[in-house]
Amino acid sequence: MYKKQLLLKLLFYPLLLLISLSSFAQVSITGRVSDEKGNPFPGVTISVKGTTRGTNSDVNGHYLITAKSTDVLVFSAVGYTKQEITVGDKGVINIALSPDLQQLNEVVVVGYGTQKRKDVTGSIASVKGDVFKDQPISDPISALQGRIAGVNVIESSGQPGTTASIVIRGLESLNQPAPLYIVDGVRVNDISNINVQDIGTIDVLKDAAAASIYGSAAAGGVLLITTKKGTLGAPPLINFSARYGVTKPKLVDDLLDRDQFVQLQNLVNPTFFSGKTETDTLPDVNWEKVLYRNAIEENINLSVTGATPTANYLFSVYDNNQKGSFIKNTSDIAGIRANTDYKLGKFITVGEEIALSQRKTDPILVDLHNAPFRTQPIIPIYNPDGSYGSDPKGYSITFQGPNPYGAVNTATAQDYTNNVQANVYADIKLPFHLDFRTTYGYTYNVYTRDYFQDSYSFGAVALANNTLYKNYVEYNQLLSNYVLSYNQSFGKHNISAIAGFEQINGSSDNIFSSMGSVALDGYTYVPSSASSGQLGLTGTYDPNNLIKSQFARVNYNFDERFFLSGSIRQDANFTEFGPDKVRGVFPGGSAGWLISDEDFFKPVKNIFNTLKLRGSYGSLGNSNILPYTYAANYSQNQLSSGVSGGTQGFAPNQPFQVANTLTKLANPNVHWETVDETNIGIDGQTLNGHLDFTIEWYNKNTKDMLYPLPLPTSSGFTQPYIANVGTVNNKGFDFSASYHNKAGKFGYDVSVNAGFNQNKVTNLSGTATGVFYDGYNYYNNGDQAYNITSNQTITETKSGLPFGSFYGYKVIGIFKTDAQAAGQKVNGNVAQAGDLEFADLNHDGVIDQDDKEVIGNPNPKLVYGINVHLNYEGFDLAMLFTGVQGVQLYNGVKAYEQSLFQDGNTTTQVFGDSFLGTNGLTSQPRLLGATPNGSQALDPNTNYSSVNSYFVENGSYFKLKNIQLGYTFSSDLLRKINVKSLRVFVMANNVFTITKYTGLDPELGSAYTTTGYGAATTQGIDLVTDYPQVRIYTAGLDVTFQ
Amino acid sequence: MLKKIYITVLAVVLITGCKKDPVNVGPTNSFSTSTYPQTISQLQTVLVSAYANLRDPGLFGFWFLPKALSNSMHTVNSLYNGDPAWNEMANTNLSVGNSYVGAAWSALYVGVKDCNVTLYAAKQFLALNPNASAADKQTLNLITGQAYCLRGWYYMELECLFGEKYMGAGGTNGTAQGIPIYDGLPTDLASTQVARSSVKDTWAFIINDFKQAQTLLHGQVWDAADEARVTEWSAEGLLGKAYVYTQDWADAKTATLDVITKSGKSLMPYATYHNAFNGQNKFNSESLFELYIDLNTNGGYGVYSGAANSAAINGLIWSPFTFGGYNANGTPFDGTENEIQPLGYGNEFFHDKNVLRFGFALGSAFNLVSNPKYNASVGPAFYNPQMIMDPVYMQNSLTVRTNNTTDPRLYVNALQPYVDSVQFDGKTWGKVAIPGQFAGNPNVYGWAVRKYAPITYNEGNGDGNPFGDVADACDYYMLRLADVYLLYAEACLNSGDNTDGIEYLNKVHRRAYGYDINTPVPAIDYTSPTSKTVAINDPVLGNNPLYYERWAELFNEGSWWFDVCRWGIGQSEATYFGTAVNLNGPIQWDNTKSYVWPIPQSEINSNAKIVQSAGYK
């Protein structure tokens, strides 16, 4: 007996010793942990309070732990409220965890580390991956739309493969930088290849103090993307999701058909069809139907997550396929990811994130104005002889454009983008509360294009020889950083600090090649005898890209009530700035006070559960310019039309001689642009934790903006001069609140966010003229002459105005009688009834350059979003509303819809013009008028062909961006076939828009700019060259196996 | 454990390494100003840009002649009305935003910059080669001499287009606004803010450039591989032109006579002359400065080619129409205006008023009659038309030609429909057609442009071009001896030397009729500055041999616009031509602005010191 006891003791003692050296009288406790829906909850940490003992719940939510009756068990899981239960005499403890409403406990990713929400003193907003996981989006930027106050995400194009644009707290620079993207701690240039469904969270650093640890690259804000990993201790889970959607383009839908076209031409160009009676036998083609279609968006995703005691992992594979609404336009991306952490020992953890993807795109190779405007309904798709249709013979009407269907079909191309993003890291715990982490990131992408342009003949436009183009563009980047961090508490004093070094070096390598008259259609160079003289080859290699940085940050708090933080970073960029201007230093500091933890706050603690005041100030840099602007170099001569002028012949049958020249004015003084920002905020929680709110005020000043100054053409330098100019101020409020509660089985969660912003250029010193003009009503992007307001700019940017203010004639009304109109002269033509009355600023009776004034502001005063999430038993309903208030748009499309531009088509709206045909005075200005010599002319008063406020419209809108209805099947039955959960859903994107805007869609970003920079000066211009936006109807399912 | 840590740390540090701070980082695809040009041949490449730039689309590459000047001069009439900037040119009433004005301004100043870069690079070459050989130094002189000559040309073109006024004898109008002058490369933003020099200072600068060029190029004779380079005679000829344009008659006479007597150049015979504007007879005995154009674009589309070349595409615009051609299914065009093709875009034709001004006295109306040789078994085809021009009218037209009752230069400059033929594919002839919408219209001549137009191949699709490319065939004359003769004549007539003046007009006139230029031909010779010319119903050119000869001889070469402006005959020209197809109503000539092109808006927007010309404010 004794022996037996001894044996038992010998056997168990070490074990007990291991579990707890100090306790005895242990009992085994079992139980089941479930989530808020009653499903088994694996991976929950169950620990004994005050000890290091613990375990995890298994795949069925079951656990086993030994404890004393006086012990307290702590059940915790990320995102769920911690629960503590005293063991007592219970042998079985079943428990349901509910989601954590105390946001202050969530973990926030900050630069080179994480912080508890409670400790954050800068402006950082977070979005969880779950909320957008199944939305029909394929880039992380779109995922943020309508979800964060002060973050304006604009989806202005339905083109497959395009990413949304993002502006955080107003445009802050003439060459607005994109945000800095940090994925799993590594800076990447492109996030369009990230699988949205792999994203765990996106944290957005909105203010300068939070972002200043990223210094020179952070002026556009910082997006920190953390991809998912397995939950420690959880069993493998396999998730499969799939969705399929139909996309419908939003198009101008009232193009003139044949008879209407002839009817209009008989009024505008009577010679075209004069004396012809058989026009009803002409073709009648609806080119919109020829060129556009309903298309699809589909996505499948498969992931495996899990963990072992020493490792956790995620493996995923996905494919997103988007067909464009324009014919022959698709984009398909597929990718895989592997994320793993390994605990090599007590003090060392290593891990990696590897993502590979390939995107294949059938790009658009034609100008979109071809549809719908640059077409004629009387041109057939094909001529009777089988060639692509051209103008019917025997009429004097001519069409100088290509047959758009022929243009699409005589060109084929495939673009491939292959991406590798591979990171490895090692984290080593060192003595003295130090931790060393080093990360090594490798980015590699290769873009290739095969583009076969066949010869063609479309009446006026012909191409004699076919040409095959093959392009290869490779970029690779090595990033390495070393970060030493320190964490220690001395009584109530808590300090954490980091110091680090980071280096990024990259190289690019590319080849652009072409061969004319290839013998075989396709993507292989097969020469014909004519090909030898039709070879093109250029290429560059540049390994110079190098940025070196040092940075440090100290966080201090006293008693978790008072918080202080300071950071500093020095960046050295060796290719953007000249030898004397390489380095820039960017400091930031912030402080916070958790006032709700003060004793004196206790009386109101039941009103405000928490309340935190915080303030920050910091500096950020911007270097968003092309490299080497500080130096001027000789390169091969280019004419304004291209490389044709790279040589010149000097006699027949002699080789052409190479031409080199200087093409730009160097600016050795060009240096960092700086953004200084003050941020003051209040975070709070009230109504027993059901309502969270944040209010922030910010004031942001940008100085020394980097901008390509247009040099006088007389300088002969056609490339712009990159210089530091002017200052701009953005200030405003960000406000967000979310309310979440349950009423029986009905759960609801409503959050609202709003960003108010005011943008103002405070000076434009450093420029030659103190003003920039930009923005054209393009018919063909880049062609400033061939459009309805030929060579006229739409915006003006100067001190005292917001960026890109619309600038033109102000319309006072429409003249009702000729007598009224007689006092107005435009280009020597006296106005008539039906013409627009323009404000004559200098009262000289002549409307000209001197009468232009500011006629609109394209910078929205308010951008907001509303998220509603409802659930009842298995049903869930999510709605995302977005809206913009206080913005004007320039509806450039309207000019083409109500007028007739050159040899193209227009819409039936044109028949509403004043005095057209039998019309009298209408609400639309007249199209045809008289000139001094008595002849009839198109638009002599420039109603449609000048930049004026008739085209400036209120751009405010309220949109139901996404509505999603899902049902999650109850688990009992499914569990038998190893299905943990199954959700099916249907949704619609871009459901409705409430707006006074008369164009197709008021959600507009920045239009094309010839400067190639920023586009702060071309916002809010609606162009016929835009790819149509789409409405998407989707159904899908999301199933998790275990 | 410690080992693992060391291995991991070491491995990561080794792999990534830490780069040293680099010094003097520069682009890898271009040459640094501090080390280039090292050699004289590198310097040569810098100069080549100043030549190549002449082919900018804004200049002789595409738009300057066919879209801008030819419309302003009304040598052509535009069928195409789809381009407002183009219509404005025909209307000789420009807006500040006119794209062809902007393009010419920009391209001419790029040319100036290219010349200034050459001069800058020449200095750098000497700095990098303090011990350059004598031969290199001589080559360097030739390079800078060419740069000065080209810069003078660019500035003269700019001044003639944009200067507020032409300077008169004794410097009248000299205080009007000229153009911004850069005597070197700007170094910073402030030095790009250049005000307009006065007309007087501008011309002084131009004249100085030509003089420097003349000195530096003295004695240089280019070998066959470099025929298109400017010489001292190009420089002196242009110098003479500058003197004439500024009414410095004495200096003008000296310079132009110097070129006439010493350059070794001579007027080419008419037979050569007839075919000197369509790709043949390049670098002939009369050529003083010629822009070399090559049919080979290396596969691309003219000046839009993605490959470096020496091409231009003006001919696309003023290409003739022909009955010749085949449909996509291989059937021949049927020989009627329902099936015709242009040898390019077919945007323009020869303005009818020019037919009369060259003295073509037959009316425009003729009938089509049944073709007696029509072969029904072949069927209607462009080589077997059912209807042909009335043989009487045909015969009369040919008689006019053979008897020289019209100025033979009409046939250098134009093609008569139904009479003349072109090769639409490099080998097959087809008769020239009237543009479709004028078919059968008795009030329209509808002739086609011949000078500088494609007439032996289809420029629109490359068919018949030996390289299959879209490109012009012809070189462009920047200066030729006939021009210098006429400049000399003008200088003589204006300085009391009517005898020499009339004689030099007659020399050019005689060549056009195929006579020996030095032997009087009483039948056609002018006898006084107001002798009648062949121009029909033309109150101005009809009685002014100087005006007429400059118009007829240099037709469609671009300089007539400057003559109209400096002589102040814009209103009478507008009246003579009346209107154009791409206009609604009469030409809106405006004496207060039409003589001057506006400073482009882009310049106004970026140059704080520029002041717009009167008439455009």
HADDOCK unambig.tbl for C-alpha pairs under 7 A between the chains (distance, minus, plus):
assign (segid A and resid 385 and name CA) (segid B and resid 328 and name CA) 6.17 0.50 0.50
assign (segid A and resid 385 and name CA) (segid B and resid 329 and name CA) 5.85 0.50 0.50
assign (segid A and resid 387 and name CA) (segid B and resid 328 and name CA) 6.39 0.50 0.50
assign (segid A and resid 393 and name CA) (segid B and resid 338 and name CA) 6.20 0.50 0.50
assign (segid A and resid 394 and name CA) (segid B and resid 338 and name CA) 5.94 0.50 0.50
assign (segid A and resid 396 and name CA) (segid B and resid 437 and name CA) 5.18 0.50 0.50
assign (segid A and resid 460 and name CA) (segid B and resid 345 and name CA) 5.80 0.50 0.50
assign (segid A and resid 462 and name CA) (segid B and resid 460 and name CA) 6.38 0.50 0.50
assign (segid A and resid 462 and name CA) (segid B and resid 461 and name CA) 5.51 0.50 0.50
assign (segid A and resid 463 and name CA) (segid B and resid 461 and name CA) 5.51 0.50 0.50
assign (segid A and resid 464 and name CA) (segid B and resid 461 and name CA) 4.53 0.50 0.50
assign (segid A and resid 464 and name CA) (segid B and resid 462 and name CA) 5.59 0.50 0.50
assign (segid A and resid 464 and name CA) (segid B and resid 468 and name CA) 6.68 0.50 0.50
assign (segid A and resid 464 and name CA) (segid B and resid 469 and name CA) 6.84 0.50 0.50
assign (segid A and resid 480 and name CA) (segid B and resid 16 and name CA) 6.16 0.50 0.50
assign (segid A and resid 516 and name CA) (segid B and resid 299 and name CA) 5.52 0.50 0.50
assign (segid A and resid 533 and name CA) (segid B and resid 298 and name CA) 5.18 0.50 0.50
assign (segid A and resid 533 and name CA) (segid B and resid 299 and name CA) 6.73 0.50 0.50
assign (segid A and resid 534 and name CA) (segid B and resid 298 and name CA) 4.41 0.50 0.50
assign (segid A and resid 534 and name CA) (segid B and resid 299 and name CA) 4.25 0.50 0.50
assign (segid A and resid 535 and name CA) (segid B and resid 298 and name CA) 6.83 0.50 0.50
assign (segid A and resid 536 and name CA) (segid B and resid 307 and name CA) 5.76 0.50 0.50
assign (segid A and resid 540 and name CA) (segid B and resid 29 and name CA) 6.11 0.50 0.50
assign (segid A and resid 541 and name CA) (segid B and resid 28 and name CA) 6.76 0.50 0.50
assign (segid A and resid 542 and name CA) (segid B and resid 28 and name CA) 5.81 0.50 0.50
assign (segid A and resid 574 and name CA) (segid B and resid 25 and name CA) 6.89 0.50 0.50
assign (segid A and resid 575 and name CA) (segid B and resid 25 and name CA) 6.51 0.50 0.50
assign (segid A and resid 579 and name CA) (segid B and resid 24 and name CA) 6.92 0.50 0.50
assign (segid A and resid 628 and name CA) (segid B and resid 26 and name CA) 6.37 0.50 0.50
assign (segid A and resid 628 and name CA) (segid B and resid 27 and name CA) 6.39 0.50 0.50
assign (segid A and resid 632 and name CA) (segid B and resid 33 and name CA) 6.78 0.50 0.50
assign (segid A and resid 633 and name CA) (segid B and resid 30 and name CA) 5.84 0.50 0.50
assign (segid A and resid 633 and name CA) (segid B and resid 31 and name CA) 5.34 0.50 0.50
assign (segid A and resid 633 and name CA) (segid B and resid 32 and name CA) 4.83 0.50 0.50
assign (segid A and resid 633 and name CA) (segid B and resid 33 and name CA) 5.60 0.50 0.50
assign (segid A and resid 634 and name CA) (segid B and resid 30 and name CA) 5.49 0.50 0.50
assign (segid A and resid 634 and name CA) (segid B and resid 31 and name CA) 4.83 0.50 0.50
assign (segid A and resid 634 and name CA) (segid B and resid 32 and name CA) 6.36 0.50 0.50
assign (segid A and resid 634 and name CA) (segid B and resid 33 and name CA) 6.78 0.50 0.50
assign (segid A and resid 635 and name CA) (segid B and resid 30 and name CA) 4.90 0.50 0.50
assign (segid A and resid 635 and name CA) (segid B and resid 31 and name CA) 6.49 0.50 0.50
assign (segid A and resid 637 and name CA) (segid B and resid 49 and name CA) 6.04 0.50 0.50
assign (segid A and resid 639 and name CA) (segid B and resid 53 and name CA) 6.33 0.50 0.50
assign (segid A and resid 639 and name CA) (segid B and resid 56 and name CA) 5.40 0.50 0.50
assign (segid A and resid 640 and name CA) (segid B and resid 56 and name CA) 6.33 0.50 0.50
assign (segid A and resid 641 and name CA) (segid B and resid 57 and name CA) 6.68 0.50 0.50
assign (segid A and resid 641 and name CA) (segid B and resid 303 and name CA) 6.43 0.50 0.50
assign (segid A and resid 641 and name CA) (segid B and resid 304 and name CA) 5.48 0.50 0.50
assign (segid A and resid 642 and name CA) (segid B and resid 304 and name CA) 6.15 0.50 0.50
assign (segid A and resid 642 and name CA) (segid B and resid 306 and name CA) 6.90 0.50 0.50
assign (segid A and resid 643 and name CA) (segid B and resid 306 and name CA) 5.94 0.50 0.50
assign (segid A and resid 643 and name CA) (segid B and resid 307 and name CA) 6.09 0.50 0.50
assign (segid A and resid 643 and name CA) (segid B and resid 308 and name CA) 5.42 0.50 0.50
assign (segid A and resid 644 and name CA) (segid B and resid 303 and name CA) 5.30 0.50 0.50
assign (segid A and resid 644 and name CA) (segid B and resid 304 and name CA) 6.38 0.50 0.50
assign (segid A and resid 644 and name CA) (segid B and resid 305 and name CA) 5.52 0.50 0.50
assign (segid A and resid 644 and name CA) (segid B and resid 306 and name CA) 6.40 0.50 0.50
assign (segid A and resid 644 and name CA) (segid B and resid 307 and name CA) 5.66 0.50 0.50
assign (segid A and resid 644 and name CA) (segid B and resid 308 and name CA) 4.14 0.50 0.50
assign (segid A and resid 644 and name CA) (segid B and resid 309 and name CA) 5.23 0.50 0.50
assign (segid A and resid 645 and name CA) (segid B and resid 52 and name CA) 5.25 0.50 0.50
assign (segid A and resid 645 and name CA) (segid B and resid 53 and name CA) 6.43 0.50 0.50
assign (segid A and resid 645 and name CA) (segid B and resid 308 and name CA) 5.93 0.50 0.50
assign (segid A and resid 645 and name CA) (segid B and resid 309 and name CA) 6.58 0.50 0.50
assign (segid A and resid 646 and name CA) (segid B and resid 308 and name CA) 4.86 0.50 0.50
assign (segid A and resid 646 and name CA) (segid B and resid 309 and name CA) 7.00 0.50 0.50
assign (segid A and resid 647 and name CA) (segid B and resid 52 and name CA) 6.48 0.50 0.50
assign (segid A and resid 647 and name CA) (segid B and resid 308 and name CA) 5.40 0.50 0.50
assign (segid A and resid 647 and name CA) (segid B and resid 309 and name CA) 5.55 0.50 0.50
assign (segid A and resid 647 and name CA) (segid B and resid 310 and name CA) 6.48 0.50 0.50
assign (segid A and resid 648 and name CA) (segid B and resid 48 and name CA) 6.57 0.50 0.50
assign (segid A and resid 648 and name CA) (segid B and resid 51 and name CA) 6.97 0.50 0.50
assign (segid A and resid 648 and name CA) (segid B and resid 52 and name CA) 5.17 0.50 0.50
assign (segid A and resid 648 and name CA) (segid B and resid 309 and name CA) 6.30 0.50 0.50
assign (segid A and resid 648 and name CA) (segid B and resid 310 and name CA) 4.91 0.50 0.50
assign (segid A and resid 649 and name CA) (segid B and resid 292 and name CA) 6.07 0.50 0.50
assign (segid A and resid 649 and name CA) (segid B and resid 310 and name CA) 5.52 0.50 0.50
assign (segid A and resid 650 and name CA) (segid B and resid 225 and name CA) 6.42 0.50 0.50
assign (segid A and resid 650 and name CA) (segid B and resid 226 and name CA) 5.05 0.50 0.50
assign (segid A and resid 650 and name CA) (segid B and resid 227 and name CA) 5.92 0.50 0.50
assign (segid A and resid 650 and name CA) (segid B and resid 228 and name CA) 4.72 0.50 0.50
assign (segid A and resid 650 and name CA) (segid B and resid 229 and name CA) 6.81 0.50 0.50
assign (segid A and resid 650 and name CA) (segid B and resid 292 and name CA) 5.91 0.50 0.50
assign (segid A and resid 651 and name CA) (segid B and resid 224 and name CA) 6.96 0.50 0.50
assign (segid A and resid 651 and name CA) (segid B and resid 225 and name CA) 5.40 0.50 0.50
assign (segid A and resid 651 and name CA) (segid B and resid 226 and name CA) 5.91 0.50 0.50
assign (segid A and resid 651 and name CA) (segid B and resid 227 and name CA) 5.59 0.50 0.50
assign (segid A and resid 651 and name CA) (segid B and resid 228 and name CA) 6.14 0.50 0.50
assign (segid A and resid 651 and name CA) (segid B and resid 292 and name CA) 6.54 0.50 0.50
assign (segid A and resid 654 and name CA) (segid B and resid 225 and name CA) 6.30 0.50 0.50
assign (segid A and resid 656 and name CA) (segid B and resid 309 and name CA) 6.74 0.50 0.50
assign (segid A and resid 658 and name CA) (segid B and resid 45 and name CA) 5.61 0.50 0.50
assign (segid A and resid 658 and name CA) (segid B and resid 48 and name CA) 6.88 0.50 0.50
assign (segid A and resid 659 and name CA) (segid B and resid 45 and name CA) 4.65 0.50 0.50
assign (segid A and resid 659 and name CA) (segid B and resid 46 and name CA) 5.76 0.50 0.50
assign (segid A and resid 659 and name CA) (segid B and resid 48 and name CA) 4.83 0.50 0.50
assign (segid A and resid 659 and name CA) (segid B and resid 49 and name CA) 4.73 0.50 0.50
assign (segid A and resid 660 and name CA) (segid B and resid 45 and name CA) 5.41 0.50 0.50
assign (segid A and resid 660 and name CA) (segid B and resid 46 and name CA) 4.77 0.50 0.50
assign (segid A and resid 660 and name CA) (segid B and resid 49 and name CA) 6.11 0.50 0.50
assign (segid A and resid 661 and name CA) (segid B and resid 46 and name CA) 5.34 0.50 0.50
assign (segid A and resid 661 and name CA) (segid B and resid 49 and name CA) 6.44 0.50 0.50
assign (segid A and resid 661 and name CA) (segid B and resid 114 and name CA) 6.70 0.50 0.50
assign (segid A and resid 661 and name CA) (segid B and resid 117 and name CA) 6.83 0.50 0.50
assign (segid A and resid 662 and name CA) (segid B and resid 117 and name CA) 6.75 0.50 0.50
assign (segid A and resid 665 and name CA) (segid B and resid 187 and name CA) 6.86 0.50 0.50
assign (segid A and resid 710 and name CA) (segid B and resid 606 and name CA) 6.29 0.50 0.50
assign (segid A and resid 711 and name CA) (segid B and resid 606 and name CA) 5.91 0.50 0.50
assign (segid A and resid 712 and name CA) (segid B and resid 192 and name CA) 6.67 0.50 0.50
assign (segid A and resid 712 and name CA) (segid B and resid 603 and name CA) 5.06 0.50 0.50
assign (segid A and resid 712 and name CA) (segid B and resid 606 and name CA) 4.93 0.50 0.50
assign (segid A and resid 712 and name CA) (segid B and resid 607 and name CA) 5.34 0.50 0.50
assign (segid A and resid 713 and name CA) (segid B and resid 106 and name CA) 5.31 0.50 0.50
assign (segid A and resid 713 and name CA) (segid B and resid 109 and name CA) 6.88 0.50 0.50
assign (segid A and resid 713 and name CA) (segid B and resid 603 and name CA) 5.80 0.50 0.50
assign (segid A and resid 714 and name CA) (segid B and resid 106 and name CA) 6.57 0.50 0.50
assign (segid A and resid 714 and name CA) (segid B and resid 109 and name CA) 5.22 0.50 0.50
assign (segid A and resid 715 and name CA) (segid B and resid 109 and name CA) 6.69 0.50 0.50
assign (segid A and resid 715 and name CA) (segid B and resid 113 and name CA) 6.91 0.50 0.50
assign (segid A and resid 715 and name CA) (segid B and resid 192 and name CA) 5.76 0.50 0.50
assign (segid A and resid 716 and name CA) (segid B and resid 106 and name CA) 6.89 0.50 0.50
assign (segid A and resid 716 and name CA) (segid B and resid 109 and name CA) 4.82 0.50 0.50
assign (segid A and resid 716 and name CA) (segid B and resid 110 and name CA) 3.94 0.50 0.50
assign (segid A and resid 716 and name CA) (segid B and resid 112 and name CA) 6.84 0.50 0.50
assign (segid A and resid 716 and name CA) (segid B and resid 113 and name CA) 4.95 0.50 0.50
assign (segid A and resid 717 and name CA) (segid B and resid 110 and name CA) 6.68 0.50 0.50
assign (segid A and resid 768 and name CA) (segid B and resid 606 and name CA) 6.42 0.50 0.50
assign (segid A and resid 768 and name CA) (segid B and resid 607 and name CA) 6.51 0.50 0.50
assign (segid A and resid 768 and name CA) (segid B and resid 608 and name CA) 5.99 0.50 0.50
assign (segid A and resid 769 and name CA) (segid B and resid 605 and name CA) 6.99 0.50 0.50
assign (segid A and resid 769 and name CA) (segid B and resid 606 and name CA) 6.11 0.50 0.50
assign (segid A and resid 769 and name CA) (segid B and resid 607 and name CA) 6.64 0.50 0.50
assign (segid A and resid 769 and name CA) (segid B and resid 608 and name CA) 5.18 0.50 0.50
assign (segid A and resid 785 and name CA) (segid B and resid 99 and name CA) 5.78 0.50 0.50
assign (segid A and resid 791 and name CA) (segid B and resid 97 and name CA) 5.29 0.50 0.50
assign (segid A and resid 902 and name CA) (segid B and resid 82 and name CA) 5.11 0.50 0.50
assign (segid A and resid 903 and name CA) (segid B and resid 82 and name CA) 6.62 0.50 0.50
assign (segid A and resid 933 and name CA) (segid B and resid 585 and name CA) 6.64 0.50 0.50
assign (segid A and resid 935 and name CA) (segid B and resid 584 and name CA) 5.88 0.50 0.50
assign (segid A and resid 935 and name CA) (segid B and resid 585 and name CA) 5.74 0.50 0.50
assign (segid A and resid 936 and name CA) (segid B and resid 584 and name CA) 6.94 0.50 0.50
assign (segid A and resid 937 and name CA) (segid B and resid 584 and name CA) 6.70 0.50 0.50
